[in-house]
Amino acid sequence: MKRTALRSGRGAFLLLAPALLVYLAFVVVPYLTSAWYSLFDWDGVGDSTWVGFANYVRVFTDPTQFAAILHAIGLIFFFSVLPIVFGLVLTATITSSRRGSWTVTRTIIFLPQVLPLVAVGVAWKWIYAQEGLVNQFLGLVGLGDLGRAWLGDATLAFPAVGIVGTWVSTGLCMVLFLSGVQKIDTGLYEAVRLDGGGRIREFFTVTLPGLRGEISVAATVTVISALASFDVVYVMTRGGPGTATIVPGVEIYNLAFSYNQVGQASALAIVLSILVYIIVLAINLASRERTR
């Protein structure tokens, strides 16, 4: 028995070894290297100077870097909260309707998820432009005075970028929830109807509790997308106007490749990764407590 267990253990290790080596080479080693770089003042080429945790202190004291972290947290509302809410509403609407036309609608809603984010950013940059579709529509309905260069407005640029994240993530959440609805026992819905409950009661007493696992997955994926956002923000605004839309991904890029502050960029990247771990862990713990 012991020999059999040892052989099976060795076999499992040999099977996992290639994947483990790839993970170590492309994830663990680069992460540890970044953590080491974060302790130095280094331009990426010349000599480095040991500064300890000074770079980390600067992350929270430098207005631009701290604003980037706050903006990343703020994007969770647009990239995660709103898509989950809209995905649940769409799921409830689709599952309660027998219309076959929803197949086309679902495809259209999910389409942004498969588009390259760079292309999405370019398209929405045109839409928000002074002569873009948003201002043209406002002119058609008699609200032309409200038109502006949306991405150039320090107040409205951030929610304008956030709306793009909502548009992209809603389809993913909807598909996850629709797949989760398939495993819910239809007898539960019949019990609610026999008890005199309507669609709203069905949603809150059957659908929503039955989708806790899918909601947790959707929250995890979309929160990571929000905190690690780079493509859309960089293409649309590059963090401007000023620092109105700056996010950690863009600031890390600027620090490393524009200002040659590799150590500071590494410190911000490590802080961002820790923030992602904490929030994802909180989501997983909350979902486990609810399922008990």
VEXFI-440742 format. One record per residue (C-alpha): x, y, z; residue in one letter. Coordinates in pm, 1 decimal, decimal comma. Example, Ala and Ser with C-alpha at 12.3 -4.5 7.8 and 13.67 -1.06 7.14 Angstrom:
<guzas>
guza u: 1230,0 v: -450,0 w: 780,0 resn: A
guza u: 1367,0 v: -106,0 w: 714,0 resn: S
</guzas>
This chain:
<guzas>
guza u: 0,0 v: 0,0 w: 0,0 resn: M
guza u: 279,0 v: 238,9 w: 92,5 resn: K
guza u: 464,9 v: 165,9 w: -231,4 resn: R
guza u: 148,8 v: 220,5 w: -431,3 resn: T
guza u: 88,8 v: 553,2 w: -254,6 resn: A
guza u: 447,5 v: 661,5 w: -317,3 resn: L
guza u: 423,6 v: 568,5 w: -684,3 resn: R
guza u: 98,0 v: 753,9 w: -727,4 resn: S
guza u: 246,3 v: 1055,6 w: -546,8 resn: G
guza u: 551,4 v: 1055,4 w: -771,7 resn: R
guza u: 331,7 v: 1019,0 w: -1077,5 resn: G
guza u: 118,2 v: 1314,1 w: -973,8 resn: A
guza u: 430,4 v: 1522,8 w: -908,4 resn: F
guza u: 574,8 v: 1437,7 w: -1250,6 resn: L
guza u: 249,4 v: 1538,3 w: -1414,2 resn: L
guza u: 233,8 v: 1868,3 w: -1223,8 resn: L
guza u: 606,1 v: 1947,0 w: -1247,5 resn: A
guza u: 596,8 v: 2115,6 w: -1593,4 resn: P
guza u: 305,0 v: 2339,4 w: -1491,9 resn: A
guza u: 473,6 v: 2414,9 w: -1159,6 resn: L
guza u: 798,2 v: 2512,3 w: -1332,5 resn: L
guza u: 612,3 v: 2742,2 w: -1571,2 resn: V
guza u: 425,8 v: 2900,1 w: -1278,5 resn: Y
guza u: 748,2 v: 2952,0 w: -1085,2 resn: L
guza u: 929,2 v: 3095,8 w: -1387,9 resn: A
guza u: 658,8 v: 3334,4 w: -1506,2 resn: F
guza u: 469,6 v: 3421,9 w: -1185,8 resn: V
guza u: 658,9 v: 3358,1 w: -863,1 resn: V
guza u: 1008,7 v: 3462,8 w: -974,2 resn: V
guza u: 895,5 v: 3787,7 w: -1146,8 resn: P
guza u: 681,2 v: 3874,2 w: -843,4 resn: Y
guza u: 967,7 v: 3820,8 w: -599,3 resn: L
guza u: 1198,1 v: 4013,8 w: -830,9 resn: T
guza u: 955,2 v: 4307,2 w: -834,5 resn: S
guza u: 934,1 v: 4293,8 w: -456,5 resn: A
guza u: 1315,8 v: 4311,8 w: -441,9 resn: W
guza u: 1329,7 v: 4602,0 w: -689,3 resn: Y
guza u: 1072,1 v: 4789,9 w: -481,2 resn: S
guza u: 1328,4 v: 4827,6 w: -202,9 resn: L
guza u: 1565,8 v: 5028,3 w: -423,6 resn: F
guza u: 1579,8 v: 5361,8 w: -596,4 resn: D
guza u: 1666,1 v: 5240,7 w: -945,7 resn: W
guza u: 1618,3 v: 5376,1 w: -1295,9 resn: D
guza u: 1635,8 v: 5032,5 w: -1455,5 resn: G
guza u: 1981,8 v: 5082,1 w: -1605,6 resn: V
guza u: 2236,7 v: 5238,5 w: -1372,4 resn: G
guza u: 2332,0 v: 5178,8 w: -1012,9 resn: D
guza u: 2064,0 v: 5125,7 w: -751,5 resn: S
guza u: 2035,3 v: 5273,2 w: -403,7 resn: T
guza u: 1880,9 v: 5088,7 w: -111,6 resn: W
guza u: 1582,8 v: 5282,7 w: 26,3 resn: V
guza u: 1399,5 v: 5009,9 w: 217,4 resn: G
guza u: 1029,2 v: 5079,4 w: 249,7 resn: F
guza u: 1055,2 v: 5441,6 w: 141,4 resn: A
guza u: 896,8 v: 5361,0 w: -194,2 resn: N
guza u: 596,7 v: 5209,7 w: -16,5 resn: Y
guza u: 559,4 v: 5517,3 w: 201,9 resn: V
guza u: 560,9 v: 5729,5 w: -110,7 resn: R
guza u: 279,4 v: 5521,0 w: -261,3 resn: V
guza u: 47,6 v: 5651,1 w: 11,3 resn: F
guza u: 191,7 v: 6001,8 w: 39,2 resn: T
guza u: 235,2 v: 6091,5 w: -327,0 resn: D
guza u: -93,5 v: 6251,5 w: -445,9 resn: P
guza u: -85,5 v: 6090,5 w: -790,4 resn: T
guza u: -12,1 v: 5736,5 w: -671,8 resn: Q
guza u: -263,4 v: 5751,9 w: -389,9 resn: F
guza u: -523,7 v: 5894,6 w: -629,7 resn: A
guza u: -455,5 v: 5601,3 w: -862,2 resn: A
guza u: -533,9 v: 5354,2 w: -582,9 resn: I
guza u: -853,9 v: 5540,4 w: -490,2 resn: L
guza u: -963,5 v: 5548,0 w: -854,5 resn: H
guza u: -900,1 v: 5173,6 w: -887,3 resn: A
guza u: -1123,9 v: 5111,6 w: -586,1 resn: I
guza u: -1383,0 v: 5347,8 w: -733,7 resn: G
guza u: -1383,6 v: 5153,8 w: -1060,5 resn: L
guza u: -1510,9 v: 4850,1 w: -868,2 resn: I
guza u: -1851,9 v: 5020,0 w: -866,9 resn: F
guza u: -1853,3 v: 5046,1 w: -1247,5 resn: F
guza u: -1668,2 v: 4724,5 w: -1335,6 resn: F
guza u: -1824,9 v: 4498,2 w: -1073,1 resn: S
guza u: -2125,5 v: 4632,0 w: -880,8 resn: V
guza u: -2322,4 v: 4771,4 w: -1173,9 resn: L
guza u: -2250,6 v: 4476,0 w: -1409,3 resn: P
guza u: -2361,3 v: 4228,3 w: -1141,3 resn: I
guza u: -2683,1 v: 4423,3 w: -1077,8 resn: V
guza u: -2757,2 v: 4457,4 w: -1449,8 resn: F
guza u: -2663,2 v: 4093,2 w: -1508,3 resn: G
guza u: -2908,7 v: 3979,7 w: -1240,9 resn: L
guza u: -3184,9 v: 4198,2 w: -1384,5 resn: V
guza u: -3120,8 v: 4067,1 w: -1736,7 resn: L
guza u: -3108,6 v: 3708,5 w: -1611,6 resn: T
guza u: -3439,5 v: 3746,1 w: -1429,7 resn: A
guza u: -3596,8 v: 3907,4 w: -1737,4 resn: T
guza u: -3467,3 v: 3645,5 w: -1980,1 resn: I
guza u: -3555,9 v: 3342,4 w: -1766,5 resn: T
guza u: -3908,9 v: 3470,3 w: -1701,4 resn: S
guza u: -3972,2 v: 3533,4 w: -2070,8 resn: S
guza u: -4038,2 v: 3271,7 w: -2336,3 resn: R
guza u: -3953,8 v: 3492,8 w: -2629,8 resn: R
guza u: -3702,7 v: 3334,8 w: -2864,1 resn: G
guza u: -3561,3 v: 3674,6 w: -2964,7 resn: S
guza u: -3359,3 v: 3682,6 w: -2642,2 resn: W
guza u: -3095,6 v: 3465,3 w: -2812,5 resn: T
guza u: -2991,6 v: 3755,2 w: -3034,3 resn: V
guza u: -3012,9 v: 3996,6 w: -2740,7 resn: T
guza u: -2786,7 v: 3779,6 w: -2527,1 resn: R
guza u: -2530,7 v: 3763,1 w: -2807,5 resn: T
guza u: -2529,2 v: 4141,0 w: -2848,1 resn: I
guza u: -2492,6 v: 4199,2 w: -2472,5 resn: I
guza u: -2205,6 v: 3949,9 w: -2445,9 resn: F
guza u: -2026,4 v: 4077,4 w: -2759,0 resn: L
guza u: -1820,5 v: 4348,4 w: -2577,6 resn: P
guza u: -1657,9 v: 4074,9 w: -2366,8 resn: Q
guza u: -1487,0 v: 3920,9 w: -2670,6 resn: V
guza u: -1367,6 v: 4248,5 w: -2822,9 resn: L
guza u: -1006,0 v: 4361,6 w: -2770,2 resn: P
guza u: -1003,8 v: 4623,3 w: -2494,5 resn: L
guza u: -778,8 v: 4848,2 w: -2700,7 resn: V
guza u: -1039,4 v: 4851,0 w: -2977,6 resn: A
guza u: -1309,8 v: 4916,0 w: -2719,0 resn: V
guza u: -1114,7 v: 5211,7 w: -2582,8 resn: G
guza u: -1060,4 v: 5360,4 w: -2929,6 resn: V
guza u: -1428,2 v: 5320,3 w: -3022,3 resn: A
guza u: -1554,0 v: 5480,9 w: -2701,8 resn: W
guza u: -1301,6 v: 5762,0 w: -2734,5 resn: K
guza u: -1467,7 v: 5849,0 w: -3065,1 resn: W
guza u: -1812,5 v: 5815,8 w: -2910,6 resn: I
guza u: -1723,0 v: 6062,0 w: -2633,2 resn: Y
guza u: -1550,4 v: 6307,8 w: -2868,5 resn: A
guza u: -1681,5 v: 6660,8 w: -2929,6 resn: Q
guza u: -1841,9 v: 6545,4 w: -3254,6 resn: E
guza u: -1909,7 v: 6193,7 w: -3127,5 resn: G
guza u: -2231,6 v: 5996,6 w: -3100,5 resn: L
guza u: -2311,8 v: 6111,3 w: -2746,3 resn: V
guza u: -2312,1 v: 6480,4 w: -2838,9 resn: N
guza u: -2491,2 v: 6410,1 w: -3167,1 resn: Q
guza u: -2766,6 v: 6227,6 w: -2980,3 resn: F
guza u: -2799,9 v: 6512,3 w: -2730,0 resn: L
guza u: -2833,9 v: 6753,2 w: -3021,7 resn: G
guza u: -3107,5 v: 6540,9 w: -3180,8 resn: L
guza u: -3318,2 v: 6540,4 w: -2862,4 resn: V
guza u: -3275,1 v: 6912,2 w: -2804,7 resn: G
guza u: -3010,2 v: 6887,9 w: -2534,4 resn: L
guza u: -2718,5 v: 7006,7 w: -2741,1 resn: G
guza u: -2618,6 v: 7257,5 w: -2472,1 resn: D
guza u: -2515,6 v: 6962,8 w: -2253,0 resn: L
guza u: -2265,9 v: 6840,9 w: -2510,6 resn: G
guza u: -1896,7 v: 6860,8 w: -2428,4 resn: R
guza u: -1567,0 v: 6681,2 w: -2470,5 resn: A
guza u: -1656,5 v: 6423,6 w: -2208,3 resn: W
guza u: -1308,1 v: 6281,1 w: -2163,5 resn: L
guza u: -1166,7 v: 6631,6 w: -2126,4 resn: G
guza u: -1394,2 v: 6718,5 w: -1835,1 resn: D
guza u: -1214,9 v: 6662,3 w: -1505,0 resn: A
guza u: -1544,2 v: 6587,0 w: -1331,0 resn: T
guza u: -1707,6 v: 6358,1 w: -1585,8 resn: L
guza u: -1406,8 v: 6179,3 w: -1735,4 resn: A
guza u: -1388,5 v: 5918,2 w: -1457,7 resn: F
guza u: -1756,4 v: 5808,5 w: -1473,1 resn: P
guza u: -1732,5 v: 5819,3 w: -1853,9 resn: A
guza u: -1449,6 v: 5565,4 w: -1843,1 resn: V
guza u: -1633,3 v: 5365,8 w: -1576,6 resn: G
guza u: -1940,4 v: 5331,5 w: -1798,4 resn: I
guza u: -1722,4 v: 5158,5 w: -2056,5 resn: V
guza u: -1624,0 v: 4904,5 w: -1792,5 resn: G
guza u: -1990,1 v: 4847,1 w: -1710,6 resn: T
guza u: -2067,6 v: 4795,3 w: -2079,8 resn: W
guza u: -1787,7 v: 4539,6 w: -2114,9 resn: V
guza u: -1850,6 v: 4339,4 w: -1795,7 resn: S
guza u: -2230,5 v: 4314,9 w: -1798,4 resn: T
guza u: -2234,9 v: 4044,0 w: -2065,1 resn: G
guza u: -1994,1 v: 3822,9 w: -1871,5 resn: L
guza u: -2202,9 v: 3850,2 w: -1553,9 resn: C
guza u: -2521,5 v: 3775,9 w: -1745,4 resn: M
guza u: -2377,8 v: 3460,4 w: -1904,1 resn: V
guza u: -2248,0 v: 3336,2 w: -1567,5 resn: L
guza u: -2587,7 v: 3391,6 w: -1405,1 resn: F
guza u: -2778,8 v: 3230,4 w: -1692,5 resn: L
guza u: -2561,9 v: 2921,2 w: -1662,3 resn: S
guza u: -2622,5 v: 2917,3 w: -1286,4 resn: G
guza u: -2998,6 v: 2939,3 w: -1327,6 resn: V
guza u: -2991,9 v: 2609,4 w: -1518,2 resn: Q
guza u: -2896,0 v: 2418,5 w: -1201,4 resn: K
guza u: -3172,7 v: 2564,4 w: -984,3 resn: I
guza u: -3451,8 v: 2316,1 w: -916,2 resn: D
guza u: -3761,1 v: 2431,3 w: -1107,1 resn: T
guza u: -3972,5 v: 2283,5 w: -829,6 resn: G
guza u: -3867,5 v: 2573,6 w: -609,0 resn: L
guza u: -4025,1 v: 2819,9 w: -850,6 resn: Y
guza u: -4342,8 v: 2613,3 w: -861,3 resn: E
guza u: -4356,5 v: 2613,0 w: -481,2 resn: A
guza u: -4335,6 v: 2992,0 w: -476,0 resn: V
guza u: -4614,0 v: 3020,7 w: -734,6 resn: R
guza u: -4834,4 v: 2781,5 w: -539,9 resn: L
guza u: -4774,4 v: 2999,4 w: -236,1 resn: D
guza u: -4905,1 v: 3298,8 w: -430,7 resn: G
guza u: -4568,0 v: 3458,5 w: -500,1 resn: G
guza u: -4492,2 v: 3651,7 w: -817,9 resn: G
guza u: -4178,4 v: 3698,8 w: -1023,9 resn: R
guza u: -4019,0 v: 3941,8 w: -780,3 resn: I
guza u: -4061,2 v: 3697,9 w: -493,1 resn: R
guza u: -3926,6 v: 3414,4 w: -711,1 resn: E
guza u: -3618,5 v: 3621,5 w: -782,0 resn: F
guza u: -3538,5 v: 3709,0 w: -420,7 resn: F
guza u: -3630,5 v: 3375,6 w: -262,7 resn: T
guza u: -3509,4 v: 3130,4 w: -529,6 resn: V
guza u: -3295,6 v: 3285,4 w: -804,7 resn: T
guza u: -3075,8 v: 3512,4 w: -596,0 resn: L
guza u: -2987,0 v: 3251,5 w: -328,0 resn: P
guza u: -2927,7 v: 2993,0 w: -600,6 resn: G
guza u: -2675,8 v: 3217,3 w: -775,9 resn: L
guza u: -2450,2 v: 3288,2 w: -477,6 resn: R
guza u: -2164,5 v: 3085,7 w: -623,6 resn: G
guza u: -2191,7 v: 3253,7 w: -963,8 resn: E
guza u: -2215,6 v: 3597,0 w: -802,5 resn: I
guza u: -1895,7 v: 3523,6 w: -611,7 resn: S
guza u: -1717,2 v: 3422,1 w: -932,6 resn: V
guza u: -1847,2 v: 3727,5 w: -1118,1 resn: A
guza u: -1742,4 v: 3957,4 w: -832,3 resn: A
guza u: -1393,5 v: 3806,4 w: -820,8 resn: T
guza u: -1335,0 v: 3834,8 w: -1196,1 resn: V
guza u: -1476,7 v: 4185,7 w: -1232,4 resn: T
guza u: -1302,3 v: 4322,8 w: -921,5 resn: V
guza u: -967,6 v: 4200,9 w: -1053,8 resn: I
guza u: -1052,9 v: 4361,4 w: -1388,2 resn: S
guza u: -1130,8 v: 4690,0 w: -1214,1 resn: A
guza u: -817,0 v: 4699,5 w: -1001,8 resn: L
guza u: -588,3 v: 4587,7 w: -1285,5 resn: A
guza u: -746,9 v: 4811,3 w: -1549,9 resn: S
guza u: -500,1 v: 4958,1 w: -1797,4 resn: F
guza u: -596,4 v: 4912,4 w: -2163,3 resn: D
guza u: -918,2 v: 5111,2 w: -2173,0 resn: V
guza u: -795,3 v: 5391,4 w: -1946,8 resn: V
guza u: -463,2 v: 5430,6 w: -2125,9 resn: Y
guza u: -619,4 v: 5439,2 w: -2471,7 resn: V
guza u: -903,5 v: 5673,1 w: -2375,5 resn: M
guza u: -740,1 v: 5925,4 w: -2141,2 resn: T
guza u: -388,8 v: 5811,4 w: -2037,9 resn: R
guza u: -495,7 v: 5905,9 w: -1686,2 resn: G
guza u: -606,8 v: 6260,2 w: -1770,2 resn: G
guza u: -722,7 v: 6524,7 w: -1767,9 resn: P
guza u: -462,4 v: 6586,7 w: -1501,6 resn: G
guza u: -498,5 v: 6285,0 w: -1274,4 resn: T
guza u: -878,0 v: 6258,2 w: -1300,4 resn: A
guza u: -868,6 v: 5903,4 w: -1440,1 resn: T
guza u: -525,1 v: 5784,4 w: -1330,5 resn: I
guza u: -523,2 v: 5418,4 w: -1220,8 resn: V
guza u: -238,9 v: 5202,6 w: -1085,3 resn: P
guza u: -178,1 v: 5027,5 w: -1417,3 resn: G
guza u: -124,3 v: 5355,3 w: -1602,2 resn: V
guza u: 80,9 v: 5507,1 w: -1319,5 resn: E
guza u: 304,2 v: 5197,2 w: -1301,8 resn: I
guza u: 363,7 v: 5227,9 w: -1675,6 resn: Y
guza u: 444,0 v: 5598,7 w: -1643,4 resn: N
guza u: 680,3 v: 5547,7 w: -1350,9 resn: L
guza u: 870,6 v: 5262,4 w: -1513,4 resn: A
guza u: 890,6 v: 5376,6 w: -1877,0 resn: F
guza u: 841,2 v: 5753,0 w: -1871,7 resn: S
guza u: 1008,0 v: 5859,3 w: -1547,0 resn: Y
guza u: 1258,7 v: 5569,7 w: -1516,2 resn: N
guza u: 1154,9 v: 5499,4 w: -1157,2 resn: Q
guza u: 1155,6 v: 5120,2 w: -1167,3 resn: V
guza u: 1178,2 v: 5079,6 w: -790,5 resn: G
guza u: 881,0 v: 5307,6 w: -728,6 resn: Q
guza u: 680,4 v: 5137,2 w: -1003,9 resn: A
guza u: 754,1 v: 4799,6 w: -846,9 resn: S
guza u: 638,4 v: 4922,0 w: -505,4 resn: A
guza u: 308,6 v: 5044,1 w: -649,9 resn: L
guza u: 265,4 v: 4713,1 w: -832,3 resn: A
guza u: 321,2 v: 4515,9 w: -510,6 resn: I
guza u: 71,5 v: 4734,6 w: -323,2 resn: V
guza u: -180,8 v: 4680,2 w: -602,0 resn: L
guza u: -132,1 v: 4302,6 w: -591,8 resn: S
guza u: -180,1 v: 4297,9 w: -214,2 resn: I
guza u: -497,9 v: 4503,8 w: -252,9 resn: L
guza u: -627,1 v: 4253,3 w: -509,5 resn: V
guza u: -548,7 v: 3960,4 w: -277,6 resn: Y
guza u: -725,2 v: 4122,8 w: 18,1 resn: I
guza u: -1043,4 v: 4208,3 w: -171,2 resn: I
guza u: -1063,4 v: 3872,0 w: -348,9 resn: V
guza u: -1005,7 v: 3691,6 w: -18,5 resn: L
guza u: -1283,5 v: 3897,1 w: 141,3 resn: A
guza u: -1520,8 v: 3803,2 w: -143,3 resn: I
guza u: -1437,7 v: 3434,1 w: -110,8 resn: N
guza u: -1478,0 v: 3436,9 w: 267,9 resn: L
guza u: -1811,2 v: 3618,0 w: 240,7 resn: A
guza u: -1941,4 v: 3370,2 w: -17,6 resn: S
guza u: -1835,6 v: 3073,5 w: 198,8 resn: R
guza u: -2010,5 v: 3210,8 w: 505,7 resn: E
guza u: -2331,1 v: 3260,3 w: 311,0 resn: R
guza u: -2328,7 v: 2909,0 w: 169,3 resn: T
guza u: -2292,9 v: 2746,1 w: 514,2 resn: R
</guzas>
